[in-house]
Amino acid sequence: MDERKKALLKEIVECYVKTVKPVGSNSLCKKLKCSSATIRNEMVALENMGYIEKNHISSGRIPSELGYRYYVEHLMQPKDLTGEDMLKLQTIFSNNELQVNDAVTKCLEIISDLTNYTSVVLGKSSSDNLLKQINIIALDTNKIIAVVCTDKGVVENKQFILPDSTNIEEIVKTGEMINKMLVGTPINKVAEKLEFEIKPIIAKRIKDYETIYNIFYDAFNDFLLHNTNMHVSGRVNLLKEPEYDNSESIKRISNKLEDEKLQEIVKSIDGNEELKIYIGKDSNFDDDVTVIKKKYKSGGEEGTIAIIGPKRMEYERVVSLLNYMVDRLEGKDGE
């Protein structure tokens, strides 16, 4: 892509983000100092390359998913925060009485307010719950409850209806084996040890090992799902965006804003601390949504922050807000 096409794509993305209206060639002529014919030819080229697309109700163009991705990776320049934005966040960090989790929550409430997007924090203490015991309680010939207990006194139970062929005695035996091998393991590490250490052992000893393995895996996963420190700000903000102005899209997005689904999305972040931007299909949330996520570590606490908005998101501003917030949390920005 040559420099003129880059400049044109940048202008189309930023104009569409601001106006929510397809961008026509006439509005671009003065900004790029080119004739309307040249602009039209370049727009056709960008459309053929897959970076912009025609809006069905207008002759103007809007960015495609590929266009947003190219913009984020090659054209976007992080914005300096306005004095007002910075001041609102600084008031949180200047309050030394706030715990890290409370500071994160309050910052995200402000960011959600400033951007009108939905924000999520999935916190996790560095001193995670350790597995103390898992008990299997038979309720019936085909029904059991798995009870997970931790050293912090947290108890979670999950009920299972078993296939007729399942041997409950084998499940109890597997529970005893897990207790011996996994007691003292952080709950968030149990699934990994279950997969690579326990599963090969029970596969040799127990006939219906897949069914039994899945019971324990689901029990631990359910524990994590219900005992994670998650806070959501501006849950309905996303529904106010013009992209979701009909009952079908409102219902679709509303269903995806449930706690369990949000946890799954935030947990799916890559295992490093870099800021990540997931656009459309890449978000695993919705084809018309962007999710921007970043991890933080501060004061013995760690977690993941996510901002959820339309693909037509103010990328520069959100990236700057998130980077500023995490830098302050981690003490990289000074006092």
Backbone hydrogen bonds in HBPLUS format (Angstrom, degrees):
<---DONOR---> <-ACCEPTOR-->    atom                        ^
c    i                          cat <-CA-CA->   ^        H-A-AA   ^      H-
h    n   atom  resd res      DA  || num        DHA   H-A  angle D-A-AA Bond
n    s   type  num  typ     dist DA aas  dist angle  dist       angle   num
A0006-LYS N   A0002-ASP O   3.02 MM   4  6.33 157.0  2.08 152.4 159.7     1
A0007-ALA N   A0003-GLU O   2.90 MM   4  6.13 160.9  1.93 148.1 152.9     2
A0008-LEU N   A0004-ARG O   2.90 MM   4  6.08 153.2  1.97 144.8 152.7     3
A0009-LEU N   A0005-LYS O   2.84 MM   4  6.03 166.1  1.86 153.3 156.5     4
A0010-LYS N   A0006-LYS O   2.92 MM   4  6.08 163.0  1.94 150.6 155.7     5
A0011-GLU N   A0007-ALA O   3.04 MM   4  6.18 156.4  2.10 141.8 148.0     6
A0012-ILE N   A0008-LEU O   2.92 MM   4  6.19 157.3  1.97 151.5 157.9     7
A0013-VAL N   A0009-LEU O   2.94 MM   4  6.15 168.1  1.95 157.1 159.5     8
A0014-GLU N   A0010-LYS O   3.01 MM   4  6.16 173.9  2.02 151.8 153.8     9
A0015-CYS N   A0011-GLU O   2.87 MM   4  5.83 151.2  1.95 143.5 151.9    10
A0016-TYR N   A0012-ILE O   2.94 MM   4  5.97 160.9  1.98 145.6 151.1    11
A0017-VAL N   A0013-VAL O   2.92 MM   4  6.12 155.5  1.98 151.4 158.6    12
A0018-LYS N   A0014-GLU O   3.27 MM   4  6.37 152.8  2.35 135.2 141.1    13
A0019-THR N   A0015-CYS O   2.94 MM   4  6.10 166.0  1.96 155.4 159.3    14
A0020-VAL N   A0016-TYR O   2.83 MM   4  4.93 152.6  1.90 134.0 140.7    15
A0023-VAL N   A0061-ARG O   2.85 MM  38  5.14 165.6  1.87 146.9 141.9    16
A0061-ARG N   A0023-VAL O   2.88 MM  38  5.14 162.2  1.91 130.7 130.5    17
A0028-LEU N   A0025-SER O   3.04 MM   3  5.30 146.6  2.15 106.0 116.4    18
A0032-LEU N   A0028-LEU O   3.02 MM   4  6.05 159.3  2.06 154.3 158.9    19
A0033-LYS N   A0029-CYS O   2.68 MM   4  5.43 113.3  2.13 138.1 155.1    20
A0034-CYS N   A0029-CYS O   3.15 MM   5  5.13 148.2  2.26 132.7 141.0    21
A0039-ILE N   A0035-SER O   3.03 MM   4  6.36 164.4  2.06 154.5 158.7    22
A0040-ARG N   A0036-SER O   2.89 MM   4  6.05 161.1  1.92 145.9 151.3    23
A0041-ASN N   A0037-ALA O   2.95 MM   4  6.19 158.6  2.00 148.3 154.0    24
A0042-GLU N   A0038-THR O   2.94 MM   4  6.19 158.6  1.99 151.3 157.3    25
A0043-MET N   A0039-ILE O   2.82 MM   4  6.05 150.7  1.91 150.2 158.9    26
A0044-VAL N   A0040-ARG O   2.97 MM   4  6.22 151.9  2.05 146.1 153.2    27
A0045-ALA N   A0041-ASN O   3.01 MM   4  6.31 152.7  2.09 141.8 149.5    28
A0046-LEU N   A0042-GLU O   2.87 MM   4  6.18 158.2  1.92 148.1 153.6    29
A0047-GLU N   A0043-MET O   2.86 MM   4  6.04 149.2  1.96 142.7 151.7    30
A0048-ASN N   A0044-VAL O   2.88 MM   4  6.13 156.3  1.94 148.3 154.5    31
A0049-MET N   A0045-ALA O   2.97 MM   4  6.22 139.3  2.14 141.9 153.3    32
A0051-TYR N   A0046-LEU O   2.98 MM   5  5.48 151.1  2.07 162.9 157.9    33
A0050-GLY N   A0047-GLU O   3.03 MM   3  5.05 149.3  2.12  99.1 108.9    34
A0064-SER N   A0051-TYR O   3.03 MM  13  5.38 172.2  2.04 126.3 125.0    35
A0053-GLU N   A0062-ILE O   2.82 MM   9  5.51 156.5  1.88 159.5 167.6    36
A0062-ILE N   A0053-GLU O   2.88 MM   9  5.51 160.4  1.91 158.0 164.1    37
A0055-ASN N   A0060-GLY O   3.45 MM   5  6.42 163.2  2.48 156.5 154.6    38
A0058-SER N   A0055-ASN O   3.18 MM   3  5.42 170.4  2.19 115.1 117.6    39
A0068-TYR N   A0064-SER O   2.95 MM   4  6.33 157.1  2.00 155.3 159.6    40
A0069-ARG N   A0065-GLU O   3.02 MM   4  6.27 158.2  2.07 145.1 151.5    41
A0070-TYR N   A0066-LEU O   2.92 MM   4  6.16 158.4  1.96 148.0 153.2    42
A0071-TYR N   A0067-GLY O   2.95 MM   4  6.11 158.5  1.99 146.8 153.2    43
A0072-VAL N   A0068-TYR O   2.90 MM   4  6.15 163.1  1.93 153.9 157.6    44
A0073-GLU N   A0069-ARG O   3.01 MM   4  6.18 158.8  2.05 149.1 154.9    45
A0074-HIS N   A0070-TYR O   2.84 MM   4  5.74 148.0  1.94 149.9 157.2    46
A0075-LEU N   A0071-TYR O   2.90 MM   4  4.68 143.9  2.03 120.9 131.7    47
A0076-MET N   A0071-TYR O   2.78 MM   5  5.67 141.2  1.93 170.9 159.9    48
A0086-MET N   A0082-THR O   2.99 MM   4  6.23 170.9  1.99 159.9 162.1    49
A0087-LEU N   A0083-GLY O   2.91 MM   4  5.96 156.5  1.97 142.7 149.6    50
A0088-LYS N   A0084-GLU O   3.09 MM   4  6.29 159.6  2.13 149.4 153.8    51
A0089-LEU N   A0085-ASP O   3.26 MM   4  6.59 155.2  2.33 147.3 153.3    52
A0090-GLN N   A0086-MET O   2.80 MM   4  5.97 156.2  1.85 152.7 160.7    53
A0091-THR N   A0087-LEU O   3.10 MM   4  6.27 145.4  2.22 147.1 153.4    54
A0092-ILE N   A0089-LEU O   3.05 MM   3  5.46 137.6  2.23 106.9 117.9    55
A0093-PHE N   A0089-LEU O   3.37 MM   4  6.85 157.1  2.43 148.1 153.3    56
A0094-SER N   A0090-GLN O   2.90 MM   4  6.03 140.2  2.06 150.6 161.1    57
A0095-ASN N   A0092-ILE O   3.21 MM   3  5.52 157.2  2.26 105.8 112.7    58
A0098-LEU N   A0095-ASN O   3.25 MM   3  5.97 168.1  2.27 119.4 122.8    59
A0103-ALA N   A0099-GLN O   2.92 MM   4  6.20 155.7  1.98 154.6 162.1    60
A0104-VAL N   A0100-VAL O   2.91 MM   4  6.19 161.7  1.94 159.2 163.6    61
A0105-THR N   A0101-ASN O   3.02 MM   4  6.20 164.7  2.05 145.6 149.9    62
A0106-LYS N   A0102-ASP O   2.95 MM   4  6.13 164.8  1.97 150.2 153.9    63
A0107-CYS N   A0103-ALA O   2.93 MM   4  6.07 158.0  1.97 147.9 154.4    64
A0108-LEU N   A0104-VAL O   2.96 MM   4  6.19 159.9  2.00 152.9 158.1    65
A0109-GLU N   A0105-THR O   3.03 MM   4  6.28 144.0  2.16 143.0 153.1    66
A0110-ILE N   A0106-LYS O   3.09 MM   4  6.39 150.3  2.18 143.5 150.8    67
A0111-ILE N   A0107-CYS O   2.86 MM   4  6.21 161.2  1.89 152.3 157.6    68
A0112-SER N   A0108-LEU O   2.85 MM   4  5.89 159.8  1.89 143.7 149.4    69
A0113-ASP N   A0109-GLU O   3.03 MM   4  6.14 145.4  2.16 134.2 143.7    70
A0113-ASP N   A0110-ILE O   3.07 MM   3  4.95 116.0  2.50  91.6 107.5    71
A0114-LEU N   A0110-ILE O   2.80 MM   4  6.10 153.8  1.87 152.4 160.0    72
A0115-THR N   A0111-ILE O   2.95 MM   4  6.04 160.8  1.98 152.4 156.5    73
A0116-ASN N   A0112-SER O   2.85 MM   4  5.31 138.5  2.03 132.8 143.2    74
A0118-THR N   A0308-ILE O   3.05 MM 190  5.10 154.0  2.12 162.7 156.0    75
A0308-ILE N   A0118-THR O   2.71 MM 190  5.10 175.1  1.71 163.3 165.1    76
A0119-SER N   A0233-SER O   2.93 MM 114  5.17 166.5  1.95 148.3 152.8    77
A0233-SER N   A0119-SER O   2.81 MM 114  5.17 168.0  1.82 153.7 157.5    78
A0120-VAL N   A0306-ALA O   2.80 MM 186  5.11 157.8  1.85 152.9 158.2    79
A0306-ALA N   A0120-VAL O   2.78 MM 186  5.11 156.5  1.83 156.7 159.9    80
A0121-VAL N   A0231-HIS O   2.97 MM 110  5.41 156.0  2.03 152.1 159.7    81
A0231-HIS N   A0121-VAL O   2.97 MM 110  5.41 152.2  2.05 149.1 157.7    82
A0122-LEU N   A0304-THR O   2.85 MM 182  5.23 164.7  1.88 155.2 160.3    83
A0304-THR N   A0122-LEU O   2.99 MM 182  5.23 153.2  2.06 131.0 138.3    84
A0123-GLY N   A0229-ASN O   2.63 MM 106  4.96 156.1  1.69 166.5 157.7    85
A0124-LYS N   A0302-GLU O   2.61 MM 178  5.33 135.6  1.80 165.0 167.2    86
A0302-GLU N   A0124-LYS O   3.01 MM 178  5.33 153.7  2.08 148.8 156.6    87
A0126-SER N   A0300-GLY O   3.19 MM 174  5.73 150.8  2.28 160.7 160.0    88
A0187-ILE N   A0129-ASN O   2.79 MM  58  5.81 166.4  1.81 165.3 164.2    89
A0151-ASP N   A0130-LEU O   2.92 MM  21  5.52 146.0  2.04 146.9 157.3    90
A0131-LEU N   A0185-THR O   2.84 MM  54  5.51 167.9  1.86 146.8 147.8    91
A0184-GLY N   A0131-LEU O   2.77 MM  53  5.23 169.5  1.78 150.7 154.2    92
A0132-LYS N   A0149-CYS O   2.89 MM  17  5.49 166.1  1.91 141.5 140.9    93
A0133-GLN N   A0149-CYS O   3.24 MM  16  5.20 161.2  2.28 133.1 131.8    94
A0149-CYS N   A0133-GLN O   2.82 MM  16  5.20 163.1  1.85 169.7 169.2    95
A0135-ASN N   A0147-VAL O   2.85 MM  12  5.06 157.7  1.90 144.5 150.2    96
A0147-VAL N   A0135-ASN O   2.80 MM  12  5.06 167.7  1.82 153.3 157.7    97
A0137-ILE N   A0145-ILE O   2.86 MM   8  5.13 168.1  1.87 153.7 157.8    98
A0145-ILE N   A0137-ILE O   2.81 MM   8  5.13 147.9  1.91 142.3 153.1    99
A0139-LEU N   A0143-LYS O   2.81 MM   4  5.35 159.3  1.86 142.2 147.3   100
A0140-ASP N   A0143-LYS O   3.17 MM   3  4.90 151.3  2.25 142.6 137.4   101
A0162-LEU N   A0142-ASN O   2.68 MM  20  4.86 162.9  1.71 140.0 145.5   102
A0144-ILE N   A0160-PHE O   3.03 MM  16  5.42 160.5  2.07 152.2 158.5   103
A0160-PHE N   A0144-ILE O   2.90 MM  16  5.42 165.0  1.92 154.2 156.8   104
A0146-ALA N   A0158-LYS O   2.90 MM  12  5.38 167.7  1.92 155.1 155.1   105
A0158-LYS N   A0146-ALA O   2.97 MM  12  5.38 149.7  2.07 143.3 153.0   106
A0148-VAL N   A0156-GLU O   2.80 MM   8  5.29 168.8  1.81 169.9 168.7   107
A0156-GLU N   A0148-VAL O   2.98 MM   8  5.29 157.8  2.03 149.3 156.5   108
A0150-THR N   A0154-VAL O   3.05 MM   4  5.40 139.3  2.22 146.6 157.4   109
A0153-GLY N   A0150-THR O   3.05 MM   3  5.44 161.0  2.09 113.7 116.8   110
A0166-THR N   A0163-PRO O   3.01 MM   3  5.59 168.5  2.03 123.0 126.8   111
A0170-GLU N   A0167-ASN O   3.10 MM   3  5.46 128.4  2.38 104.0 116.3   112
A0171-ILE N   A0167-ASN O   3.33 MM   4  6.78 145.3  2.46 141.9 151.5   113
A0171-ILE N   A0168-ILE O   3.02 MM   3  5.00 119.8  2.39  94.0 109.6   114
A0172-VAL N   A0168-ILE O   2.96 MM   4  6.32 160.0  2.00 156.4 160.9   115
A0173-LYS N   A0169-GLU O   2.93 MM   4  6.12 156.3  1.98 144.1 151.1   116
A0174-THR N   A0170-GLU O   2.90 MM   4  6.09 151.8  1.98 140.9 148.3   117
A0175-GLY N   A0171-ILE O   2.89 MM   4  6.20 152.1  1.97 147.4 155.5   118
A0176-GLU N   A0172-VAL O   3.02 MM   4  6.38 152.0  2.11 148.3 154.9   119
A0177-MET N   A0173-LYS O   3.08 MM   4  6.39 153.1  2.15 143.9 151.2   120
A0178-ILE N   A0174-THR O   2.86 MM   4  6.15 157.3  1.91 153.1 159.1   121
A0179-ASN N   A0175-GLY O   2.94 MM   4  6.17 159.1  1.99 148.3 154.0   122
A0180-LYS N   A0176-GLU O   3.14 MM   4  6.41 154.3  2.21 144.2 150.2   123
A0181-MET N   A0177-MET O   3.05 MM   4  6.29 154.1  2.12 147.8 155.0   124
A0182-LEU N   A0178-ILE O   2.74 MM   4  5.55 154.3  1.80 159.1 163.0   125
A0183-VAL N   A0179-ASN O   3.34 MM   4  5.40 143.5  2.48 129.4 131.7   126
A0185-THR N   A0182-LEU O   2.96 MM   3  5.47 152.5  2.03 146.7 145.3   127
A0189-LYS N   A0186-PRO O   2.79 MM   3  5.37 161.4  1.83 121.4 127.8   128
A0190-VAL N   A0187-ILE O   3.18 MM   3  5.19 155.0  2.24 102.8 110.4   129
A0193-LYS N   A0189-LYS O   3.21 MM   4  6.52 163.2  2.24 153.5 157.9   130
A0194-LEU N   A0190-VAL O   2.72 MM   4  5.88 153.3  1.79 156.6 165.8   131
A0195-GLU N   A0191-ALA O   2.97 MM   4  6.15 151.1  2.05 143.6 150.2   132
A0196-PHE N   A0192-GLU O   3.03 MM   4  6.27 169.1  2.04 153.8 155.9   133
A0197-GLU N   A0193-LYS O   2.78 MM   4  5.20 149.4  1.88 136.9 144.2   134
A0198-ILE N   A0193-LYS O   3.15 MM   5  6.61 152.6  2.23 147.9 155.2   135
A0199-LYS N   A0194-LEU O   2.89 MM   5  5.99 150.2  1.98 156.4 163.7   136
A0201-ILE N   A0198-ILE O   2.97 MM   3  5.31 124.9  2.29 107.0 121.7   137
A0202-ILE N   A0198-ILE O   3.01 MM   4  6.34 164.8  2.03 164.2 168.4   138
A0203-ALA N   A0199-LYS O   2.92 MM   4  5.94 145.5  2.04 149.5 159.2   139
A0204-LYS N   A0201-ILE O   3.15 MM   3  5.51 138.6  2.33 103.5 113.8   140
A0206-ILE N   A0202-ILE O   2.80 MM   4  5.45 157.8  1.85 151.1 153.2   141
A0212-ILE N   A0208-ASP O   3.42 MM   4  6.68 166.7  2.44 151.2 155.0   142
A0213-TYR N   A0209-TYR O   2.74 MM   4  5.83 160.3  1.78 153.0 159.0   143
A0214-ASN N   A0210-GLU O   2.98 MM   4  6.13 161.8  2.01 148.3 152.9   144
A0215-ILE N   A0211-THR O   3.19 MM   4  6.47 142.9  2.34 140.7 149.9   145
A0216-PHE N   A0212-ILE O   3.38 MM   4  6.76 161.7  2.41 152.6 154.4   146
A0217-TYR N   A0213-TYR O   2.92 MM   4  6.15 162.9  1.95 155.5 161.3   147
A0218-ASP N   A0214-ASN O   2.88 MM   4  5.89 164.0  1.90 145.1 149.5   148
A0219-ALA N   A0215-ILE O   3.02 MM   4  6.19 150.1  2.11 141.9 150.5   149
A0220-PHE N   A0216-PHE O   3.07 MM   4  6.31 163.3  2.10 153.1 155.5   150
A0221-ASN N   A0217-TYR O   2.93 MM   4  6.09 158.7  1.98 148.8 155.8   151
A0222-ASP N   A0218-ASP O   2.84 MM   4  5.88 153.3  1.91 144.1 151.0   152
A0223-PHE N   A0219-ALA O   3.12 MM   4  6.34 146.5  2.24 137.2 145.9   153
A0224-LEU N   A0220-PHE O   3.09 MM   4  6.44 161.5  2.12 150.8 154.0   154
A0225-LEU N   A0221-ASN O   2.97 MM   4  6.19 155.0  2.04 145.9 153.3   155
A0226-HIS N   A0222-ASP O   3.10 MM   4  6.27 149.5  2.20 146.4 152.5   156
A0227-ASN N   A0223-PHE O   2.98 MM   4  5.96 123.3  2.31 145.1 159.6   157
A0230-MET N   A0228-THR O   3.00 MM   2  5.89 110.6  2.49 115.8  99.3   158
A0237-ASN N   A0234-GLY O   2.93 MM   3  5.04 149.4  2.03 105.6 115.6   159
A0239-LEU N   A0236-VAL O   3.00 MM   3  5.35 129.3  2.27 105.6 118.8   160
A0240-LYS N   A0237-ASN O   2.94 MM   3  5.40 155.8  2.00 112.4 120.3   161
A0241-GLU N   A0238-LEU O   3.21 MM   3  5.68 162.7  2.24 111.4 116.6   162
A0244-TYR N   A0241-GLU O   3.00 MM   3  5.86 158.6  2.05 125.4 130.6   163
A0250-ILE N   A0246-ASN O   3.02 MM   4  6.20 161.3  2.06 159.0 165.1   164
A0251-LYS N   A0247-SER O   3.00 MM   4  6.05 160.0  2.04 142.5 147.7   165
A0252-ARG N   A0248-GLU O   3.01 MM   4  6.22 157.0  2.06 144.0 150.8   166
A0253-ILE N   A0249-SER O   2.96 MM   4  6.09 169.4  1.97 152.1 153.9   167
A0254-SER N   A0250-ILE O   2.89 MM   4  5.90 160.2  1.93 146.9 153.6   168
A0255-ASN N   A0251-LYS O   3.10 MM   4  6.22 159.3  2.14 147.2 151.1   169
A0256-LYS N   A0253-ILE O   2.96 MM   3  5.11 126.4  2.26  99.2 114.0   170
A0257-LEU N   A0254-SER O   3.12 MM   3  5.21 153.9  2.19 102.8 110.9   171
A0262-LEU N   A0258-GLU O   2.97 MM   4  6.19 158.6  2.01 159.1 166.2   172
A0263-GLN N   A0259-ASP O   2.91 MM   4  6.15 158.4  1.95 155.2 161.0   173
A0264-GLU N   A0260-GLU O   3.15 MM   4  6.38 156.6  2.20 142.0 147.6   174
A0265-ILE N   A0261-LYS O   3.11 MM   4  6.38 155.5  2.17 145.6 151.7   175
A0266-VAL N   A0262-LEU O   2.97 MM   4  6.23 169.2  1.98 158.2 160.2   176
A0267-LYS N   A0263-GLN O   2.87 MM   4  5.94 159.8  1.91 152.5 158.5   177
A0268-SER N   A0265-ILE O   3.24 MM   3  5.38 139.6  2.41  98.7 109.6   178
A0269-ILE N   A0266-VAL O   3.41 MM   3  6.04 160.8  2.45 118.6 118.9   179
A0276-LYS N   A0293-LYS O   2.84 MM  17  5.30 165.4  1.86 157.2 162.3   180
A0293-LYS N   A0276-LYS O   2.88 MM  17  5.30 159.6  1.92 152.8 159.2   181
A0278-TYR N   A0291-VAL O   2.84 MM  13  5.16 170.3  1.85 154.4 157.6   182
A0291-VAL N   A0278-TYR O   2.85 MM  13  5.16 161.5  1.89 150.2 155.9   183
A0282-ASP N   A0279-ILE O   3.09 MM   3  5.33 143.6  2.23 139.6 129.3   184
A0280-GLY N   A0289-VAL O   2.82 MM   9  5.16 134.4  2.03 138.9 153.3   185
A0283-SER N   A0280-GLY O   2.96 MM   3  5.57 156.6  2.01 118.1 125.4   186
A0284-ASN N   A0281-LYS O   3.33 MM   3  5.95 162.9  2.36 117.3 121.0   187
A0289-VAL N   A0286-ASP O   3.21 MM   3  5.34 153.6  2.28 120.3 117.5   188
A0290-THR N   A0309-GLY O   2.78 MM  19  5.47 168.6  1.80 150.5 153.9   189
A0309-GLY N   A0290-THR O   3.03 MM  19  5.47 167.7  2.04 160.3 164.3   190
A0292-ILE N   A0307-ILE O   2.93 MM  15  5.20 165.2  1.95 150.4 154.5   191
A0307-ILE N   A0292-ILE O   2.81 MM  15  5.20 157.3  1.86 149.0 156.6   192
A0294-LYS N   A0305-ILE O   2.91 MM  11  5.36 151.7  1.99 149.0 156.7   193
A0305-ILE N   A0294-LYS O   2.83 MM  11  5.36 175.1  1.83 155.9 157.4   194
A0296-TYR N   A0303-GLY O   2.99 MM   7  5.61 153.2  2.06 152.3 154.1   195
A0303-GLY N   A0296-TYR O   3.11 MM   7  5.61 150.9  2.20 147.6 151.1   196
A0298-SER N   A0301-GLU O   2.74 MM   3  5.24 163.7  1.76 154.1 160.0   197
A0301-GLU N   A0298-SER O   2.83 MM   3  5.24 159.3  1.88 118.3 125.0   198
A0315-TYR N   A0313-MET O   2.86 MM   2  5.35 128.5  2.13 107.2  91.3   199
A0318-VAL N   A0314-GLU O   3.02 MM   4  6.23 171.6  2.03 166.0 168.6   200
A0319-VAL N   A0315-TYR O   2.96 MM   4  6.04 170.1  1.97 158.0 161.0   201
A0320-SER N   A0316-GLU O   3.10 MM   4  6.23 159.2  2.15 142.8 148.7   202
A0321-LEU N   A0317-ARG O   2.90 MM   4  6.13 160.9  1.94 152.9 158.1   203
A0322-LEU N   A0318-VAL O   2.94 MM   4  6.11 167.4  1.95 155.7 158.8   204
A0323-ASN N   A0319-VAL O   2.92 MM   4  6.04 167.1  1.94 151.6 155.7   205
A0324-TYR N   A0320-SER O   2.95 MM   4  5.99 160.3  1.98 146.1 151.9   206
A0325-MET N   A0321-LEU O   2.98 MM   4  6.10 162.9  2.01 146.6 151.6   207
A0326-VAL N   A0322-LEU O   2.95 MM   4  6.14 172.4  1.95 157.2 158.7   208
A0327-ASP N   A0323-ASN O   2.92 MM   4  5.94 159.8  1.97 146.6 152.9   209
A0328-ARG N   A0324-TYR O   3.04 MM   4  6.20 158.6  2.08 148.1 153.4   210
A0329-LEU N   A0325-MET O   2.96 MM   4  6.21 156.1  2.02 147.5 154.9   211
A0330-GLU N   A0326-VAL O   2.91 MM   4  6.07 153.1  1.98 149.2 155.8   212
A0332-LYS N   A0327-ASP O   2.77 MM   5  4.92 148.2  1.87 153.5 152.6   213
A0331-GLY N   A0328-ARG O   3.18 MM   3  4.97 159.0  2.23  97.8 103.8   214
